Amino acid sequence: MHRYSVTEPQPRRCIFPFAAEPLQLAGLRRTVRAELAAWGMQTLVEEAQLITTELASNVIKHVGQGAAATLVLDASADQLRVELHDSSQKELHILHPTSEEESGRGLQLLASLSASWGTIHTAVGKAIWCELPVTLDESGHRIRRATTVMEMYGRAVGGPAARLTHRSVLEESATSLILDLLHWLNAHGLDPDDILDRAQTHFESGPEAV
């Protein structure tokens, strides 16, 4: 029997194969934004997008335009890991360009943005990984808890449990969950309208409201 906790969400993973081409960079950034938003990690979007762009650009430059690559996002309760897999075994080294040089700063940027980073060899090439610590404010914690509840609810009703990135799926799932909660409140002799009004008041008061 599986047990789930709304305070300790299950690890989440996104695997996104792509061709290393300049036109793919915008799509990679959109993928990162959509996944992290669904996981309640909006505060990491900017850093993760920048890291992904740098890593993908590095593949284009050093492995070759059009090379097969894969973006992997792994999220746990306390960190986000970004990996970029390619087919090259070539080792990477941090360069120290002068102030006049325009290139060679990508890995310096990764080192400055990440808590840690490195390179691992794979069966077909290598993967560069970066880890970002997860720091959530009250709103982020509420979004994280809601994400876990929505995933559990999807399993309970036999719907999409893990892919909550599409607007139509989000709207249908949220509406169904709220409807079930209203029936549950009524069955326990509580006033659904009163509960909704109280929740709306707390929401409008800001994320710190209980």
C-alpha positions as CSV (number, residue, x, y, z in Angstrom):
1,M,0.0,0.0,0.0
2,H,1.4,3.4,-1.0
3,R,1.3,6.3,1.4
4,Y,1.5,9.9,0.2
5,S,2.2,13.0,2.2
6,V,1.0,16.4,1.2
7,T,4.0,18.0,3.1
8,E,6.6,15.7,1.4
9,P,5.8,15.5,-2.3
10,Q,7.0,12.6,-4.4
11,P,10.1,13.2,-6.6
12,R,9.2,14.5,-10.1
13,R,11.1,14.0,-13.3
14,C,10.8,15.4,-16.9
15,I,12.8,13.8,-19.8
16,F,12.8,15.9,-22.9
17,P,14.8,14.7,-26.0
18,F,15.6,17.4,-28.6
19,A,17.9,18.3,-31.5
20,A,20.6,20.8,-30.5
21,E,19.7,23.7,-32.7
22,P,19.3,27.4,-32.0
23,L,15.6,27.3,-32.8
24,Q,15.0,24.7,-30.1
25,L,16.2,27.0,-27.3
26,A,12.9,28.9,-26.9
27,G,11.0,25.5,-26.7
28,L,13.4,24.3,-24.0
29,R,12.8,27.4,-22.0
30,R,9.0,27.0,-22.3
31,T,9.3,23.4,-21.2
32,V,11.3,24.3,-18.1
33,R,8.8,27.0,-17.2
34,A,5.8,24.7,-17.7
35,E,7.3,21.9,-15.6
36,L,8.5,24.0,-12.7
37,A,5.2,25.9,-12.6
38,A,3.4,22.5,-12.3
39,W,5.8,21.5,-9.6
40,G,5.3,24.7,-7.6
41,M,8.9,25.8,-8.2
42,Q,8.3,29.2,-10.0
43,T,11.1,30.8,-8.0
44,L,13.6,28.6,-9.8
45,V,12.3,29.2,-13.4
46,E,14.8,32.0,-14.3
47,E,17.9,30.2,-13.1
48,A,16.8,26.9,-14.6
49,Q,16.0,28.5,-17.9
50,L,19.4,30.2,-18.0
51,I,21.3,27.0,-17.1
52,T,19.3,25.1,-19.7
53,T,20.1,27.7,-22.4
54,E,23.8,27.7,-21.6
55,L,24.0,23.9,-21.6
56,A,22.1,23.5,-24.8
57,S,24.2,26.3,-26.5
58,N,27.3,24.4,-25.3
59,V,26.1,21.3,-27.1
60,I,25.5,23.3,-30.3
61,K,28.9,24.8,-30.2
62,H,31.1,21.9,-29.1
63,V,29.2,18.7,-30.2
64,G,27.5,20.1,-33.3
65,Q,24.3,21.7,-34.5
66,G,21.5,19.2,-34.8
67,A,23.2,16.7,-32.4
68,A,20.8,14.6,-30.4
69,A,20.5,15.7,-26.8
70,T,18.2,15.2,-23.8
71,L,17.2,17.6,-21.0
72,V,16.4,16.0,-17.7
73,L,14.8,17.8,-14.8
74,D,14.7,16.0,-11.4
75,A,12.9,17.6,-8.5
76,S,13.0,16.5,-4.9
77,A,11.7,18.3,-1.7
78,D,14.9,20.3,-1.3
79,Q,16.6,20.6,-4.7
80,L,16.2,20.8,-8.5
81,R,18.7,18.9,-10.6
82,V,19.1,20.0,-14.3
83,E,20.9,17.6,-16.6
84,L,21.9,18.0,-20.2
85,H,22.8,14.7,-22.0
86,D,24.7,14.6,-25.3
87,S,26.8,12.0,-27.3
88,S,30.2,13.5,-26.8
89,Q,32.8,12.2,-24.3
90,K,34.8,15.4,-24.4
91,E,35.6,16.8,-20.9
92,L,34.6,20.3,-20.1
93,H,36.8,22.8,-18.2
94,I,36.0,26.2,-16.7
95,L,37.8,28.8,-18.7
96,H,39.0,32.2,-17.4
97,P,38.4,34.6,-20.2
98,T,39.6,38.2,-20.0
99,S,37.2,41.1,-19.8
100,E,37.6,41.6,-23.6
101,E,36.6,38.1,-24.5
102,E,33.0,37.3,-25.3
103,S,33.0,33.5,-25.0
104,G,34.1,31.0,-22.4
105,R,31.9,32.3,-19.7
106,G,29.2,29.6,-19.8
107,L,30.6,27.2,-17.2
108,Q,31.6,30.1,-15.0
109,L,27.9,31.1,-15.1
110,L,26.8,27.6,-14.2
111,A,29.2,27.6,-11.2
112,S,27.9,30.9,-10.0
113,L,24.2,29.9,-10.3
114,S,24.4,26.4,-9.0
115,A,24.9,25.0,-5.5
116,S,27.0,22.3,-7.3
117,W,27.6,21.0,-10.8
118,G,29.7,18.4,-12.6
119,T,30.0,16.0,-15.5
120,I,29.3,12.3,-15.6
121,H,30.0,9.8,-18.4
122,T,27.1,7.8,-19.8
123,A,26.8,4.8,-22.0
124,V,26.5,7.1,-25.1
125,G,28.3,10.2,-24.1
126,K,28.2,12.5,-21.1
127,A,25.8,14.5,-19.0
128,I,26.4,17.9,-17.4
129,W,24.4,18.4,-14.2
130,C,23.6,21.4,-12.0
131,E,21.7,21.4,-8.7
132,L,19.7,24.3,-7.4
133,P,18.4,24.5,-3.8
134,V,14.7,24.8,-3.4
135,T,13.7,27.7,-1.2
136,L,9.9,28.3,-1.0
137,D,7.9,31.1,0.5
138,E,4.5,30.5,2.0
139,S,2.8,30.8,-1.4
140,G,5.3,28.3,-2.8
141,H,4.6,25.8,0.0
142,R,0.8,26.1,-0.6
143,I,1.3,25.5,-4.4
144,R,3.5,22.5,-3.6
145,R,0.9,21.0,-1.3
146,A,-1.8,21.7,-3.8
147,T,0.2,20.0,-6.6
148,T,0.6,16.9,-4.5
149,V,-3.1,16.8,-3.7
150,M,-4.0,17.3,-7.3
151,E,-1.7,14.4,-8.3
152,M,-3.2,12.2,-5.6
153,Y,-6.7,13.2,-6.7
154,G,-5.9,12.3,-10.3
155,R,-4.9,8.8,-9.2
156,A,-8.1,8.5,-7.1
157,V,-10.4,9.3,-10.1
158,G,-8.4,7.5,-12.7
159,G,-7.4,10.7,-14.5
160,P,-4.0,12.3,-15.4
161,A,-2.0,12.0,-12.2
162,A,1.3,13.5,-13.1
163,R,0.8,15.7,-16.2
164,L,-0.8,18.8,-14.8
165,T,0.8,21.2,-17.3
166,H,-2.1,21.7,-19.8
167,R,-4.6,24.4,-19.0
168,S,-7.7,22.3,-19.9
169,V,-6.5,19.4,-17.7
170,L,-5.8,21.8,-14.8
171,E,-9.3,23.4,-15.1
172,E,-11.2,20.2,-15.3
173,S,-9.2,18.5,-12.5
174,A,-9.5,21.6,-10.2
175,T,-13.2,22.0,-10.9
176,S,-13.9,18.3,-10.1
177,L,-11.9,18.4,-6.9
178,I,-13.7,21.5,-5.7
179,L,-17.0,20.0,-6.5
180,D,-16.1,16.9,-4.5
181,L,-15.0,19.1,-1.6
182,L,-18.4,20.9,-1.7
183,H,-20.3,17.6,-1.5
184,W,-18.0,16.5,1.4
185,L,-18.6,19.7,3.3
186,N,-22.4,19.4,2.9
187,A,-22.3,15.8,4.0
188,H,-20.6,16.8,7.2
189,G,-23.2,19.5,7.9
190,L,-21.0,22.4,7.0
191,D,-21.9,25.4,4.9
192,P,-20.1,25.2,1.5
193,D,-20.8,28.9,0.7
194,D,-19.4,30.0,4.1
195,I,-16.2,27.9,3.6
196,L,-15.7,29.3,0.0
197,D,-16.2,32.8,1.3
198,R,-13.6,32.3,4.1
199,A,-11.1,30.7,1.6
200,Q,-11.6,33.6,-0.8
201,T,-11.0,36.1,2.0
202,H,-7.8,34.4,3.1
203,F,-6.6,34.2,-0.6
204,E,-7.2,38.0,-1.1
205,S,-5.4,38.7,2.2
206,G,-2.2,37.3,0.8
207,P,-0.3,34.0,0.9
208,E,0.5,34.3,4.6
209,A,-3.1,34.0,5.6
210,V,-4.1,30.8,7.3
